Amino acid sequence: MIRISKTTAALVGIVTLALATPAVAHHSFAMFDQTRIDTKRGATVAEFRFTNPHSFVVVNVNEGGAVTRYALECSSVNMMSKVGWKFNTLKTGDKVDIAFYPLRNGKPGGMLKTIKVADGRTLSGW
C-alpha cells in the first residue's frame, strides 16, 4: 500500500487542475464557416471586450430597416496587441466596416477577419 501525505495529494490535485484548465477553456473553430467571408459596411459598435482568452466586438447593422446585432469573436489580447489593437481601439457608437467568417448555424455572428476602424486603419481580428 502506498501512502501519501495530505499535502502531496493536494499538490497533485492543484497541478492536475492547472494543467487541465487551458484544455477546457479553449474551443474548436468548427462553428465558423471559414470558406465564406461576409462583409458589413457602416456597422455601429455596440460593445468591445478586450479580454482573454478571446476578445469580442459586438456591432449593430441596419439591414433593410431592421437592426441586427452581430457578436464577433477575435483573438487574444496578446495577439491583437501585436497587430495594433488597444483596449480603446473601439468605442461604443464608432462606425466600422467588418469582414468576418460567419457562423455555420446562420445566426448573426462569427469570427472577425478584419475591421476598418473610425480612423481609417484596417486591423486583423486574428
Buried (B, 14 or more C-beta within 10 A) or exposed (E): EEEEEEEEEEEEEEEEEEEEEEEEEEEEEEBBBEEEEBEBEEBBBBEBEBEEEBBBBBBBBEEEEEEBBBBBBBBBBEBBBEEEBEEEBBEEEBEBBBBBBBBBEEEBBBBBBBBBBEEEEEBBBB
